[in-house]
Amino acid sequence: MLSSSKNMKVSIDSLTFKTIIGILPFERVTKQKVVLDISFTYKFVKGQKDFIDYSHVANMAKMIMKKEKFLLIEDAIIYLDRALSSEFPIKKLKIKVTKPDILKNCTVSVSG
């Protein structure tokens, strides 16, 4: 008989939106583009109604970022980690926050 459960990896790549984030004076008043990459694993059980709806994960992360208006990317990652881990039965959560337009000659990201 085949196993009806398996560890699955979900990746949410390039979730893009504008929000207030940063410590520079102009970053506190002008929304800037932010890109989130989120990945995690969870135990999928065939027939179980409690699968993880990745659209809920993506929407929750976006709503948190827009509501909290973080000063530091690092604080955003810690907050998102705690919120997502408490809401969903996930493991090995990895979050990367990118500010693609903050510097003219590069893209800045922090992950954790």
Order of alpha helices (4+ residues) and beta strands (2+ residues): beta-beta-alpha-alpha-beta-beta
